[in-house]
């Protein structure tokens, strides 16, 4: 039987970057850079309308599919060329205004666990960069430091952690200002009593400036809901531990909607595909990659185990193991990097699965009796790190970071005024308390019962000298009770603060 002509792994075209091989010559005769340029080479219609895999991917199919979806009729000749040039110039302009995030020799330590002396090293000498219009994926086994690296770049490290190294924004050492960055946490910090429309709408009123009309704020919120595929559950409550609501994956998408309202220049995502099926993960990441390309947004995402199609959406890949860099560079070159070091990706296996299996040391002892012979993870990590350093990858990345010119400081975006925030938060709190049975109605019943009890005990106490002491006791008892009941509402207040 003849060998199959198919390659070991043939990825489908990505909606945000065309397929290429390292060193592919361009039209001008030059070879492409190892790290893709911000200027795109595809049209806007290809982001949302992909040709089926079984059909030819020619321009006729794309135009037919585009017109089938109710878009503008395909353009021909000079008009089509002008449209493509306008799209390229728009994206290039957005990238030029974007944020170049770089970090060099970044190390993070934390107090040792178990009460032991000294400090544990979580990140050890990491270097890298993220460019506008691109999605950089942070991958690695559990406990390798993905979330810690994300928190360090976003300035969200806890006080007991110590950081050493340089983090530069457009070549300058400065802190992220309001509206310039957004962070989607791994846990969903949303109010369970609000619907999807209300949660996104209140966030739009708080984040967007007062100069923007209310109708435009509402339209932006509705557009974000539709982009994340939440139109069918727009009027359903989010829900939580007490009341039933939307699913966990839908809550994750609502969290992403809330952070995308202000169109930040820098977006951090911690496990954005957790709780999502493969189809939903692809659509969510495809929308984010499309927004990054269109608006020149810099996206850094810590992803645990993406599917093959989601992996194709990543422009850059930072692979971590035990807090150290195993690979950093274009995601499309990672397979060749593993193959060149003697760890080829098997036929029809997800590349991300192969990478994580090769560098995961947690389950080596439990696989001693397995019939599958595989190299030790510690040896694989040492081999890959040695190859990454010896082949000049670090020098190449430092040269790439050196080409980033120092730009202007980030300008904080305008936000709602104090009066607007007070009005919106008061309205949201009233809605929350009105719908929360345990917080509002149960307390209302308790207050009525206590009032009846106090009124019965101190009924008709008279107006003599002894009644003065009785009235003082009643006032002290009532004030103490109200104080303790108010303290009991602090847990709900803390939950509301987490949702900000």
N, C-alpha and C positions, 0 to 999 in steps of 0.2 A: 504493500500500500504506500502510495507516495506521500511524502510529508506535506502537511498543510502549508500553503503559502502565507497564511495569516501570521502576523507578528505575535510575539509573546503577549503583548498588551497594547492594543490600539485604541487610544482614547478618542471619544467623539469630540467634535469641535466645541470649544467653550464659547458661551455667549459673550464673554468679555475679552477674550484674547484668542487669536488664531493659533492653530497648531504650527509648531516649528520644531526644528532640531537644532542643537547647538552648532553655531557657525554657519547657519543657512544663509546663502548670499541673497542680498536684497536686489531691488531693481537697479539700484545705482552701482552695484558691484561690491558694496561693502557688506560685511557680515554683521549679523545682529548682535547686540550686546547681550552678555549673559543675563543681565537683569533688564526686563522689557521696558521700553520707553513709555512715557505717559501718553504720547500721541497715538490714538487708536488707528486701526486699519480696517475696521468693519463699520457697517452702517447701524443706525439706531434701530432699524426694524429687526435686525437679527438678534437683538437682546430679548425680545418678547416672543418672536415667532420663529421657532426652530423647525427646519425641514425634518420630516420623519426619517428615521434611519434607513428604512427600506427604499426610500426614493432618492433620486439624484438630487444633489445639493446645488444645482445650478441657479442662475439668477431668475429663470422663468418660474421655477418652483417657489422661490422666495417671494417674487412679485405676486404670484397667484395666491399664495397663502396670506400675504399681507392684505391684498384686496378682499380676500374671503373673510377676514376678521373685521371688516368695516373700516379699514384705514384709508389713507389717501391713495389715490390711484398711482401706480408706478410711474416714475418720471423717466424720460428718455433724453439722450443727447446732452446738450450743454446744461439743461436744467437739472438733470440727475447729478452731473459732475459738480455743479455749483452747490447742490444740497449736501453732497458728501464733504466738499471742502469746508462748508459752513459748520458741519458737525465736528470735523477735525479741529477747526480753529476754536470752536466753543469749548471742546474738551481740553485742548492745549492751554487755553486761557484759564480754565478752571484749575488745571494742574499747577499752573504758574502761581496761582493764589493759594494753593493748598499748603499743607503742613508737612515738612520733611522732618521726620522723627528719627533721631540717631542715638545710640547708646554704645559706650565704649568701656570695656573692662568693668562691667557691672557685677558687683558681688553683694549678696544679702545674707546676713546671719541672724539667728534667733536664739533665745535661751534654750539650753539643752533640756530635753524632756526628762521626766522622772526625778526632778530635783537635783540632777547632777550639775557639777560646776562646769564652767566654760560655755561656749556658744556653738551651736550647730550651723554648719554651712549649708544654705539652701540653694543659692546661686553662686557660681564660681567663675568669674572672669568672662562674662558673656559680652559679645559685641554684635551689632547688627544695625539695620536701618529699615524704615518703612517709608514708602514714597506715595505721593498723592495719586489718586485714581487707581490704586492697587489694593489687593487684599493679601495681607501677610498672615499665614496660619502658624500658630504655635502648637506643636504636637509633641507627644511623648507619653510614656507610661504614667500611671497614677503615682503622684508623689514626686514627679521629676522637677517641679517648680514652674509649671505653666502659669497658674494663677498668681503665684508670687511675682513672676516677671511682669505679668499684666498689671498687677497692683503697683509695682515699682514704676512702671512707665506712666501710669495714670496718677501717681502721687497719692496712693491710697494705702500705703503700708501702715501697719499698726505701730503704736509708739514703742513697743518692745523690740522691734526689728531695727537693725542697723544696716544702712546701705552705703556702699562705696563705689565710686565710678562717676562717669559723666553721662547725663541725659540732656540732649540738646534739641531745641525746637527751632527749625530753620537756622541751625548753626549757632543759636544763642541759648544761654542758660537762663531760663525763665520758667515761671509757673503757668499752668494752664488757667486761662481766664474763663469767666462765665460765658457759656454759649459756644466756646471754641472746641469743646470736647464733650463726649457723652460716654457713659459706662453702663453696660447692661450686665447686671450681676447674675450669678448662677442661680440664686434663689429669687423667686418672684415676690417683689415687695409691692403688692397691690391691695387695695381696699376691697374686701370680699363683698360688700353690700352694693357696690356700684356696678352698673352695666358697662359693657365694653365702650359704648359711645360716650357715656358720662366720664369714664376714667380718662380716655384720650382727650375729650373735650375740656375737662378741667385742667389737664396738663397743658393744653394749648393756650388756655387763658393765662396760666401762670408763667409760661416760658416766653411767649411771643409778646412783643411790645404793644403798648396801648395805641400807637400810631397806626397799627394794622386794623382794618375794619373787622368787626365781629363775624361778618359773613365769610370773610377770607380765612379767618381762624377756623371756623367751622368747616369750610371746604377743605382746608389742609388736613384737618383731623379725619374727615371722611375719606380723603384720598389715601392717607396712611393706612386706614382700616382696610380699604379695598386692596391695597398693594400687598398686605400681609394675609389676604384670603380670609378675613374675619367678617365679611359682610353678612353672612348667614347667621352669625351669633352676635350681631351688633347690639341687639336689645336684650341680651341674656346677661344675668349677673355673673360676675367673675367667680364668686363662690370661694370656699375655703374648707377649713376643718369642720365647721358647724353646718353650713348650708351648702347644698349642691349647686354647682355652676358649670362653667366651661371646663374643658379638659386641661391637663397640665401643659400639653404642647401649645394649646391656644393661649394660655396665660403667658407662656414664653414669648409668643408673637405679640401679645399686647404690650409687654415690657419693651420690646424692640420698637413698637410703634411710638410709645411715649418718648423714647430717646431720640427718635428721628425727626420729631416735629420741628425742632429748632435748626435743622440742617447743619449739624456740627461739622467742623473741618477735620476732626479726629474722633474716630469711633472705636471704643474698646468693647469687645464681646467676650464674655466668659461662658463657655459652653452654650453657644446659641442654638445648637441642634439637639440639646438634651430634651428628651420627652417627645421628640418629633419622629414620625416615620420617615422613610427614605425619600418619599415623594415630597412631603412637606419640607424636609430639610433642604432639598434641592431648590424648591421654589423660593424659600426664605433667603437662602444664601445667594440665589440668582438675582433677587431683587436688590439685595445689599450690594452685590458686585456691580449691578447696573447703575445704582445710585452713586457708587464710588467713581465709576468711570465718567458719568455724566456731570457730577458736581465737583470732581476733583477731590473727593473725600479720601482720607487716609484711614484704612480699616486694619485693625490688629485683632485677631480672633484666636482665643484658645479653644481648640477643637480636640475632642477626645478620640473619636474614631469615625471619620467621615466616610460616606460611600464613594464609589468611584466617580460618579458624576459630580458630587460636591467637591471632591479633590481636584477635578479639572478646573474648577472656578478659581482656585488659588493661584496668585501670581508668584508669591514668594513662600518659602517654607523654612521654618526654624525648628529643627528637630532636637529635642533635649533628652538627656539621660543622666539621672543623678545630679541634676543641677549644672551640667556642662553641655556645651554645644557639640552635637554629633554632625550636623549638617546645617548649613545656611546658604540659601541661594534660590534660584528659580525652582519652582515646584516640578516643572517638566523635566529638569535635569537630575532629580533625585534618584530615579530608577537607574539611569546610567551610572550614577555615582556608586550605588550599591552593587550593580553588575560589575563594574570595574574592580571592585575590591573582593570579588568572589562570593557575593551574596545575591545572586540574580533573583528576580521576582518570578515565581512559578507561573505557569500558563493559567490565564483567566482568574488570577487572584487579585483582590483589591490591593493596590500599592500601599495604602495606609495600613492595612492589616499586616502586610509583610514587614513594613518598617517597624511597627510596634512589637511584633513577635520577635524580631531579631534582637531588639535592645531591651527587652523586658526581663529583668532578673528575679522577679518575685516568685515565679512558679518553677524554677529550675529543679529544686529539691523534690517536688512532687512528681516530676516527670522522669525520675531515674529509671522506673520500670517500663517506660514507654518504648514501643518498637520503632518510633520515628527518630532517626539520627539527625540531630541538628547541632550546630556549633554553640558553645557556651556564650551567653549574652555578654559576659564580662570581656571575653576575647573579641567578640564582634565590636563592642563599644571602643575598645582600645585600638582595634584595626581601623575603624572608621575615623576616629579622632586623629590618629596618626596620619591617615591619608588626607584628611581635611586640612591639616596643618602643612604637610609636606608638599602638597600639590600647589601651594600658593594661594589657596582660597581666602585665607585671612588677609593676605596682602591685597588681593583683588578687591575684597569688600572694603578694606580701609581706603584704597584708592577711589572706590565708588563713593564713599562717604566724604572724601576730601573734595570731590567735585561739586558738592552741594554748597552753593554760595550762601553767605549770610544774608538773610532777608530782614524785613522789618518785624518788630514785635507784634504779637497777636493783639488785635483790638477786641475788647470785650463787646459782645453783642448787647443791644438794648433789650431790656426785659420790662415786665409789667411794673407799674408803680406800687408803692406801699399800700395805697388805698385799694387798688385793684386786687392785690394779693389778699388783703384783709377781707374784702367782700367775697372773693371766690372761696377762700378757705372756710369762712363762716358758713357760707351756703353749703359747701360740701360736707362740713361737719354736721350741719342740721340734717341733711339727707342721710348721712351715715347713722346718726343716732336714731332717727325716725325708723329706719329699717332694721336696726340691730335690736333684736328682742332682748337679749341678755344685758345689753348696755343701757337701754333706754326704758322700755316698757316694764321690765322686771323691777328696775329701780323705782319706777313710778308707782308700782303696786306696793313696794316696800315702804316708800315714803307715806303713802296714804294710810297703811296699817300702823306705822309709827305715830302719825298724827292722831289717829283715833285712840291709840293706847295712851299717849301723853295727855290728850284732852280728857280722857276718862279718869286718869289718875289725879290730875290737878283740877278737876271740875269743882266749881263752887267752893274755892278755898277761903273765901271771905276777904275782908279788907282790914283785919286786925294786924297786930305786930308779928304774930307767928306766920302770917301769910307772906311776909316779906322774905323770910328764909325759904319758904316753899317756892316762891317765884324765882329766887336766885338759883335754887337747885334745878328748876325746870330749864332755865336759860343755859346753865352750864351743861346739863345733859344734852340739850338740843344742839348746842354749838359743837360739843365733842362728837356727837353722832354724825352731824353734817361733815365735819372734818374727816372722819374715818371713811365715810362713804365717798368723799371726793378723792381720797388716796386710793381707794379701790378702783378708780377709773384710770389710774396711771398706766396699767398694762395696755389698755386700748389706745391711750395717747401715744405710747411708744410705738405701737404698730402703725399708727398714722404717720409718725415721723419717719419711720423706715420707708414708707411709701413715697416720700418726697423725692 
